[in-house]
Every structure is written in structure tokens, then in C-alpha cells.
């Protein structure tokens, strides 16, 4: 792989080393490896690709934005719009991925920078179309397998050239938004506690960025860290879109599929939600009620275990390392195979069965071992996805609304009734999943 050996591991003891020894197992720097390729240029040098002090400097700006609660009302408008769309489309089997990709984009736009992509209400608007075409070009398998093709745009045709033009437009759009929010923040002054709780992610990142420009950023030992540039602030804003958008939409598709195959679990979740928020058609959970629905996370986590959205967690070795009887050379790529590890019967008995109780607080007493480092859809250790709590909360809220508003099932003859069809690498999603939704409140 890119001129070096790549190894996959699936033992917990090996995964623990990779997750915890970050100076030895470093993030693969795709941006510097392929500076000409469109994919890495979308987010550029950001939290996801940096190592060492540069990474810690990014964390100093990003961390404060995630050290907060996420009030449930911030999700209300895009969530309710998604439910309304599903109800409107329910006369026929629903293309689940289509609508959840649009709904997730609206949620992220609102939470990350208070921007309405109108992906649900106006699927043909220019901003949504630009973002979707850019994401499609970024994940194009041909150009990722042969990245040097992007050096020869004349070979690639007009469509690929348009993708690079869209990249410039998207960068300018994010940069303009940052500048507008920065000026507003400077005019407003220090945010109060209530303002901070209700601010979007980008405003909090700008506040932290301005603070580090004046006072510097330091690690836990008091060492001065490199300052994040405005361009890197833009890149980190984009990476939260890219990392959160399809991963959340795909995760929700897997979960909807599992609950269609396991109607008893679907009904358990529905009964739980109704017992907490009632059964009024327009019910929306308060923060306190959302906390009472934390048991829904068992369903979310079991779906992420059984249906890996991310195929693997990749690192590159800075020194030779011995794993068991194997010594891997410096420069090798080492990848935790998440599907293999999360389907190992030693860690998860009956791994092909959907058993949310594995993740109950009493799971160990009920015969589920819960071996550390074997559930890692967001990675683990200090490089664990900084947005993992937000991702779990988003899926909890979506699940609560879905079971409250609908009963759903697989159509007769669906291939998912016998064997799910999914993509096989990168971000893994169901292929062609359609579901029949029945409104509970008609």
C-alpha cells in the first residue's frame, strides 16, 4: 500500500498498543503523501491527520468547543423536518440513505455553524448540491486508488475539473462564515455561560482560537504548542462535516435495518421513549428526558459493533514493533480490523446476533465480557474521535424520534431479510436499503 507493507490486526492486546502508543503508531499523513489529490485537499491539514505537537496545538483550540453539553432544542428543527419528510414519503418504500444523508447534513450545518443547507426542504439548492458533489469526488475509488491521476486533470475530464472548482467555492464559503462569526464575536465580547451553551461549534472554536492567538496554547506539561492558523481553523471545520456526515447517516441506516429485523427490540425502544416523553404527536425530549433515554445507547452501540461503519483504524509505525511472534518494520501501515475484532466470539459471544444488552451497565454479570479496546467505532485512546459523544447523542435523538413517530419494516422480498448488502471498504453502508414506514399518529 503506497509502497510499503500494510498489516491488519484484530487482537485486543495488539489494538490496545496501537490506540495507546501514539508516538509509535502515528496517524497516516495522507495530506502530505498526496498533496495533489482532491480527497485530502478537502479538509487539508487538520486534527485528523496531524501528529505530535501540531496535533496537540489543534486540540487546544478544538477541545473547548466539545467540552459542553448539547441542549436538545438545538436539534429540534432539523430533526422534526426529517420526521415530516419520512411521513410524507411513507406511501411507498423509502430510500433510507437518501433522506438520512440530507437530514444529517441539515443537522450538522445547524450544529456546526448555524447554517441551513435546506437539504430536506430544497434538495436542489446550490450549497447542498456543491457539498454532495464534492463529497462524491472526494471518495471516488478510481482517484483514491490512482491518486496521480489528479496530476493530469486534462485526462480526468470536465467533471473532475469541476470538482476542483467546487473545492475552491466550498473553502471560500467556510472562510467567509468564519470571518463573519469572528467579527460578530469580537463585537459581542466574552460569551456568557448561557450564550456558550447555545452557540454553534464554530463560534466556540473561534473563541478558543482568538484566546490562543493572544495567550498561546500549552500542553499539560506547560510546553508552548504551535498556533493554529486561520486556514487550519477552516480545515477543522470541514473535517467535522466530512467525518460526521456520512458516518452518522450510514450508522443510522444500519440501525434502522437491525430494528426492522428485530421488531421486539424496536418495540422495547418505543415503549421506553413513550414512558419518558409521552405519546403526543409533537413531543420532543427535554435535556432531562434525553438523559433518561440513555438506555437507547445500547441499541446504538450494538449496531455500531455488528455493522462497522469504518472498516479499519490506520496508523504508520515510526519504529519497528513486535506483536506476538511478528516484528513489523518501521514505516509499515498497521490497521485495526474493526469488523474482525467486533465479531470475535471470544470478545462478543454469538457475534452475528443483535444483542443490545451486551452494552447494559450489568452486562458483565449477564455473561457479556466487554473486553476493553474491542469496541472502537470511534477509535480509542488520545486519538479517539473528538466528536464521539456528539455522534452518540445525535443517534440517540434520531432513534427516539423514529420509534415515537413510526413503526417500520422491510418490504416483502427485500434482500436484507436474508443477507444485508453493504459496501466493502472505507465507510461501509447498506446498499439499496428501503423500508416501509407507518405513522403511529395518523
Phi, psi and omega per residue, in radians:
X1 nan 1.982 -3.083
X2 0.921 0.692 3.031
X3 1.443 0.185 3.124
X4 -2.439 2.851 3.112
X5 -1.292 2.539 3.062
X6 -2.170 2.355 -3.091
X7 -2.149 2.454 3.055
X8 -1.889 2.431 3.127
X9 -2.204 2.646 3.135
X10 -2.522 0.207 3.041
X11 -1.558 2.469 -3.117
X12 -1.061 -0.692 -3.093
X13 -1.148 -0.604 3.108
X14 -1.311 -0.722 3.120
X15 -1.059 -0.686 3.133
X16 -1.007 -0.770 3.126
X17 -1.066 -0.808 -3.109
X18 -1.082 -0.760 -3.095
X19 -1.229 -0.595 -2.976
X20 -1.687 -0.506 -3.087
X21 -1.705 1.305 -2.984
X22 -1.268 -0.375 3.078
X23 -1.333 -0.479 3.104
X24 -1.511 -0.767 3.100
X25 -1.813 1.668 -3.066
X26 -1.734 2.763 3.099
X27 -1.093 2.476 3.090
X28 -1.262 2.172 -3.061
X29 -1.566 1.357 -3.102
X30 -1.101 -0.586 -3.082
X31 -1.076 -0.794 -3.127
X32 -1.379 -0.438 3.096
X33 -1.234 -0.673 -3.059
X34 -2.289 1.127 -3.054
X35 -1.128 -0.324 -3.102
X36 -1.579 -0.282 -3.040
X37 -1.360 2.441 -3.062
X38 -1.087 -0.747 -3.059
X39 -0.899 -1.055 3.132
X40 -1.091 -0.446 -3.106
X41 -1.310 -0.291 3.127
X42 -1.051 -0.879 3.141
X43 -1.763 -0.332 3.088
X44 1.078 -2.791 3.137
X45 -1.220 2.024 -3.039
X46 -2.605 -3.079 3.141
X47 -0.911 -0.619 -3.023
X48 -1.253 -0.428 -2.992
X49 -2.017 -0.245 -3.081
X50 -1.414 2.810 3.100
X51 -2.321 2.924 3.013
X52 1.038 -2.436 -3.084
X53 -1.127 -0.591 3.114
X54 -1.075 -0.753 3.106
X55 -1.098 -0.780 -3.119
X56 -1.143 -0.559 3.073
X57 -1.143 -0.666 3.068
X58 -1.149 -0.749 -3.125
X59 -1.070 -0.584 -3.113
X60 -1.077 -0.513 3.123
X61 -1.544 -0.680 -3.024
X62 -1.397 -0.658 -3.064
X63 -0.914 -0.842 -3.094
X64 -1.023 -0.510 -3.136
X65 -1.221 -0.438 -3.119
X66 -1.753 -0.070 3.075
X67 -1.547 1.220 -3.048
X68 -2.786 2.845 2.935
X69 -1.530 2.820 3.132
X70 -2.023 1.714 -3.110
X71 -0.963 2.390 -3.045
X72 -1.078 -0.519 -3.081
X73 -1.145 -0.358 3.098
X74 -1.114 -0.436 -3.101
X75 -1.615 -0.181 -2.863
X76 -1.088 -0.889 -3.052
X77 -1.060 -0.953 -3.126
X78 -1.161 -0.566 3.132
X79 -1.150 -0.786 -3.117
X80 -1.183 -0.588 3.078
X81 -1.116 -0.700 3.112
X82 -1.100 -0.761 3.122
X83 -1.092 -0.690 3.136
X84 -1.133 -0.664 3.110
X85 -1.125 -0.793 -3.139
X86 -1.064 -0.660 3.113
X87 -1.177 -0.682 3.135
X88 -1.180 -0.605 -3.087
X89 -1.520 -0.067 -2.933
X90 -1.298 -0.033 3.101
X91 -1.179 -0.325 3.121
X92 -2.407 2.893 3.077
X93 -0.961 2.370 -3.020
X94 -1.677 2.289 2.987
X95 -1.281 1.692 -2.938
X96 -1.152 -0.773 -3.078
X97 -1.092 -0.707 -3.139
X98 -0.951 -0.917 -3.030
X99 -1.343 -0.536 3.130
X100 -1.335 -0.488 3.018
X101 -1.150 -0.738 3.131
X102 -1.194 -0.767 -3.140
X103 -1.108 -0.701 3.130
X104 -1.147 -0.660 3.093
X105 -1.084 -0.718 3.102
X106 -1.118 -0.734 3.122
X107 -1.086 -0.838 -3.103
X108 -1.158 -0.715 3.111
X109 -1.016 -0.722 -3.129
X110 -1.193 -0.803 -3.054
X111 -1.321 -0.715 -3.050
X112 -1.299 -0.761 -3.062
X113 -2.580 0.417 3.075
X114 0.963 0.670 3.130
X115 -1.982 2.369 3.140
X116 -1.731 1.853 3.098
X117 -1.282 -0.272 -3.130
X118 0.934 0.619 -3.100
X119 -1.183 -0.537 3.121
X120 -1.447 -0.737 -3.060
X121 -1.426 -0.527 -3.063
X122 -2.474 1.313 -3.037
X123 -1.013 -0.335 -3.079
X124 -1.711 0.139 -3.122
X125 -1.168 2.690 -2.939
X126 -1.158 -0.691 -3.107
X127 -1.113 -0.778 3.133
X128 -1.147 -0.764 -3.140
X129 -1.077 -0.721 3.131
X130 -1.093 -0.800 -3.117
X131 -1.124 -0.795 -3.108
X132 -1.114 -0.753 -3.135
X133 -1.170 -0.604 3.114
X134 -1.181 -0.723 3.128
X135 -1.155 -0.705 3.103
X136 -1.072 -0.754 3.135
X137 -1.178 -0.629 -3.135
X138 -1.104 -0.639 -3.065
X139 -1.697 0.156 -3.086
X140 -1.053 2.103 -3.033
X141 -1.122 -0.591 -3.113
X142 -1.084 -0.816 -3.075
X143 -1.347 -0.380 3.050
X144 -1.386 -0.544 3.098
X145 -1.373 -0.603 3.127
X146 -2.185 1.254 -3.003
X147 -1.091 -0.374 3.137
X148 -1.155 -0.267 3.096
X149 -1.039 -0.526 -3.135
X150 -1.250 -0.178 3.018
X151 -1.333 -0.327 -3.068
X152 -2.090 1.182 -3.080
X153 -1.006 -0.470 -3.128
X154 -1.117 -0.474 3.101
X155 -1.363 -0.411 -2.929
X156 -1.445 -0.282 3.141
X157 1.517 3.028 -3.024
X158 -1.147 -0.614 -3.073
X159 -1.106 -0.762 3.134
X160 -1.170 -0.698 3.085
X161 -1.058 -0.675 3.103
X162 -1.136 -0.565 3.103
X163 -1.114 -0.699 3.091
X164 -1.173 -0.616 3.073
X165 -1.158 -0.697 3.088
X166 -1.114 -0.595 3.109
X167 -1.072 -0.774 3.114
X168 -1.097 -0.727 3.126
X169 -1.105 -0.738 -3.118
X170 -1.168 -0.710 3.068
X171 -1.043 -0.778 -3.135
X172 -1.123 -0.664 3.114
X173 -1.076 -0.806 3.127
X174 -1.167 -0.743 3.136
X175 -1.075 -0.727 3.113
X176 -1.113 -0.730 3.120
X177 -1.100 -0.721 3.122
X178 -1.075 -0.800 -3.098
X179 -1.129 -0.714 3.110
X180 -1.099 -0.740 -3.136
X181 -1.242 -0.587 3.103
X182 -1.128 -0.796 3.127
X183 -1.102 -0.709 3.119
X184 -1.128 -0.701 -3.138
X185 -1.177 -0.723 3.126
X186 -1.132 -0.604 3.116
X187 -1.275 -0.588 -3.104
X188 -1.365 -0.627 -3.067
X189 1.573 -2.848 -3.075
X190 -1.074 2.354 3.119
X191 -1.325 2.411 3.017
X192 -1.385 3.020 -3.080
X193 -1.073 -0.776 -3.139
X194 -1.156 -0.724 3.114
X195 -1.091 -0.716 -3.130
X196 -1.138 -0.721 3.141
X197 -1.087 -0.502 -3.064
X198 -1.846 0.135 -3.140
X199 -1.461 2.717 3.035
X200 -1.349 2.917 -3.063
X201 -1.071 -0.728 -3.085
X202 -1.130 -0.694 3.111
X203 -1.059 -0.718 3.135
X204 -1.197 -0.623 3.092
X205 -1.185 -0.698 3.110
X206 -1.116 -0.721 3.105
X207 -1.034 -0.804 3.122
X208 -1.159 -0.633 3.129
X209 -1.132 -0.760 3.108
X210 -1.106 -0.660 3.124
X211 -1.116 -0.771 -3.112
X212 -1.232 -0.483 3.088
X213 -1.129 -0.566 -3.124
X214 -1.570 -0.797 -2.986
X215 -1.828 -0.131 -3.108
X216 1.431 2.880 3.089
X217 -2.093 2.375 -3.057
X218 -2.267 2.596 3.041
X219 -1.472 -3.078 -3.056
X220 -1.164 -0.272 3.112
X221 -1.725 0.099 3.116
X222 1.499 0.186 3.141
X223 -1.396 2.323 3.116
X224 -1.216 2.265 -3.097
X225 -1.778 2.750 3.088
X226 -1.065 2.456 -3.139
X227 -1.367 2.493 3.076
X228 -1.342 2.342 3.088
X229 -1.439 2.913 3.080
X230 -1.115 -0.618 3.088
X231 -1.107 -0.708 3.111
X232 -1.207 -0.537 3.038
X233 -1.102 -0.751 3.061
X234 -1.052 -0.796 -3.110
X235 -1.068 -0.713 -3.137
X236 -1.219 -0.568 3.042
X237 -1.083 -0.762 -3.121
X238 -1.175 -0.686 -3.079
X239 -1.123 -0.512 3.103
X240 -1.219 -0.573 3.019
X241 -1.150 -0.935 -3.032
X242 -1.099 -0.794 -3.094
X243 -1.247 -0.578 -3.036
X244 -1.585 -0.433 -2.969
X245 -1.210 -1.253 -3.075
X246 -1.177 -0.617 -3.136
X247 -1.040 -0.747 3.121
X248 -1.207 -0.774 -3.138
X249 -1.090 -0.753 3.131
X250 -1.165 -0.726 3.118
X251 -1.044 -0.728 3.112
X252 -1.151 -0.648 3.109
X253 -1.098 -0.782 3.090
X254 -1.040 -0.769 -3.088
X255 -1.162 -0.734 3.092
X256 -1.067 -0.692 3.099
X257 -1.082 -0.815 -3.123
X258 -1.086 -0.687 -3.118
X259 -1.310 -0.424 3.000
X260 -1.231 -0.620 3.120
X261 -1.388 -0.324 -3.103
X262 -2.226 1.262 -3.059
X263 -1.084 -0.425 3.094
X264 -1.161 -0.679 3.098
X265 -1.219 -0.692 3.089
X266 -1.018 -0.770 -3.124
X267 -1.207 -0.633 3.083
X268 -1.031 -0.798 3.130
X269 -1.103 -0.708 -3.141
X270 -1.092 -0.809 3.129
X271 -1.065 -0.685 3.132
X272 -1.108 -0.802 -3.109
X273 -1.138 -0.789 -3.125
X274 -1.094 -0.648 -3.141
X275 -1.154 -0.394 -3.088
X276 -1.688 -0.796 -3.022
X277 -1.914 -0.015 -3.106
X278 1.471 -3.038 -3.045
X279 -2.165 0.387 3.046
X280 -1.182 2.461 -3.062
X281 -0.986 -0.588 -3.068
X282 -1.768 0.331 -3.113
X283 -1.097 2.413 3.074
X284 -2.417 2.269 -3.006
X285 -1.205 2.444 2.961
X286 -1.333 3.030 3.100
X287 -1.056 -0.709 -3.130
X288 -1.146 -0.726 3.129
X289 -1.186 -0.626 3.116
X290 -1.101 -0.655 3.080
X291 -1.113 -0.621 3.107
X292 -1.192 -0.325 -3.130
X293 -1.650 0.324 -3.108
X294 -1.080 -0.384 3.104
X295 -1.090 -0.392 3.094
X296 -1.087 -0.386 3.134
X297 -1.088 -0.417 3.084
X298 -1.053 -0.706 3.134
X299 -1.193 -0.781 3.131
X300 -1.030 -0.842 -3.070
X301 -1.187 -0.694 3.127
X302 -1.164 -0.632 3.086
X303 -1.144 -0.726 3.112
X304 -1.182 -0.508 3.060
X305 -1.223 -0.880 -3.033
X306 -1.295 -0.496 -3.072
X307 -2.204 1.499 -3.099
X308 -1.098 2.136 3.045
X309 -1.372 -0.706 3.080
X310 -1.702 2.248 -3.053
X311 -1.245 -0.630 -3.117
X312 -2.788 2.871 3.041
X313 -1.926 2.097 -2.967
X314 -1.868 2.467 3.045
X315 -2.477 2.849 3.068
X316 -2.129 2.432 -3.076
X317 -1.424 2.281 3.054
X318 -1.569 -0.254 3.089
X319 -2.566 2.802 3.042
X320 -1.057 2.599 3.135
X321 -2.450 2.505 3.107
X322 -1.829 2.171 3.056
X323 -2.117 1.890 -3.073
X324 1.076 -2.193 -3.109
X325 -1.596 0.080 -3.083
X326 -1.895 2.390 3.000
X327 -1.964 2.091 -3.080
X328 -1.723 2.356 -3.048
X329 -1.347 2.744 3.042
X330 -0.959 2.452 3.131
X331 1.570 -0.162 3.121
X332 -1.206 2.644 2.955
X333 -1.584 2.322 3.089
X334 -2.141 2.266 -3.035
X335 -2.236 2.245 2.996
X336 -1.366 2.038 3.106
X337 -1.391 1.722 -3.016
X338 -1.135 -0.706 -3.129
X339 -1.090 -0.818 -3.103
X340 -1.096 -0.754 -3.092
X341 -1.207 -0.710 -3.077
X342 -1.416 -0.058 3.035
X343 -1.985 0.184 3.120
X344 -1.299 2.063 -3.100
X345 -1.106 -0.328 3.063
X346 -1.154 -0.581 -3.136
X347 -1.663 -0.628 -3.079
X348 -2.313 1.603 3.119
X349 -0.940 2.498 -3.078
X350 0.887 1.024 -2.977
X351 -1.124 -0.406 -3.118
X352 -1.473 -0.041 3.094
X353 -1.671 2.558 3.141
X354 -1.570 1.820 -3.038
X355 -2.264 1.508 -3.114
X356 -1.010 -0.474 -3.110
X357 -1.072 -0.241 3.056
X358 -0.957 -0.524 -3.017
X359 -1.861 0.294 3.021
X360 -1.271 2.705 3.141
X361 -1.058 -0.438 -3.131
X362 -1.719 0.318 -3.003
X363 -1.021 -0.724 -3.084
X364 -1.068 -0.701 3.127
X365 -1.185 -0.400 -3.110
X366 -1.665 0.241 3.047
X367 1.616 0.155 3.086
X368 -1.798 1.994 -2.956
X369 -1.204 -0.528 -3.114
X370 0.861 1.034 -3.135
X371 -1.182 2.254 -3.123
X372 -0.987 2.537 3.055
X373 1.276 0.148 3.114
X374 -1.713 -0.202 3.017
X375 -1.975 1.865 -2.981
X376 -2.485 0.821 3.125
X377 -1.119 -0.339 3.105
X378 -1.944 0.329 -2.978
X379 1.204 -2.937 -3.133
X380 -2.646 3.050 3.128
X381 1.273 -2.777 -3.072
X382 -1.227 -0.287 3.108
X383 -1.724 0.256 3.083
X384 -1.064 2.489 -3.129
X385 -0.856 2.150 -3.057
X386 -1.166 -0.358 -3.121
X387 -1.724 0.324 -3.022
X388 -1.136 -0.656 3.128
X389 -1.168 -0.688 3.088
X390 -1.112 -0.720 -3.140
X391 -1.103 -0.763 3.133
X392 -1.144 -0.696 3.130
X393 -1.130 -0.754 3.125
X394 -1.013 -0.773 -3.118
X395 -1.238 -0.566 3.073
X396 -1.115 -0.777 -3.140
X397 -1.135 -0.790 3.122
X398 -1.041 -0.800 -3.130
X399 -1.075 -0.756 -3.137
X400 -1.023 -0.760 -3.120
X401 -1.254 -0.640 -3.134
X402 -1.115 -0.851 -3.109
X403 -1.231 -0.445 3.126
X404 -1.284 -0.659 -3.043
X405 -1.617 -0.493 -2.944
X406 -2.393 2.775 2.769
X407 -1.991 2.357 -3.129
X408 -2.329 2.740 -3.099
X409 -2.638 2.895 3.040
X410 -1.434 2.433 3.095
X411 -1.117 2.682 3.056
X412 -0.992 2.346 3.134
X413 1.472 0.020 3.133
X414 -1.101 2.346 3.103
X415 -1.102 -0.352 -3.119
X416 -1.290 -0.203 3.078
X417 -1.225 -0.431 -3.126
X418 -1.955 -0.751 -3.134
X419 -2.718 2.078 3.140
X420 -1.046 2.530 3.054
X421 -1.888 2.156 -3.118
X422 -2.382 2.835 2.924
X423 -1.167 2.911 -2.938
X424 -2.018 -0.135 -3.109
X425 -2.693 2.996 -3.112
X426 1.151 -2.250 3.004
X427 -1.523 2.147 -2.991
X428 -1.733 2.217 -3.120
X429 -2.351 2.707 2.979
X430 -1.094 2.527 3.137
X431 -1.837 2.069 3.054
X432 1.268 0.486 -3.138
X433 -1.251 2.149 3.023
X434 -2.159 2.493 -3.119
X435 -2.318 2.625 3.035
X436 -1.710 2.087 3.135
X437 -1.798 2.363 3.075
X438 -2.126 2.079 -3.133
X439 -1.158 2.439 -3.139
X440 -1.563 -0.216 -2.980
X441 -2.049 0.291 3.127
X442 -1.345 nan nan
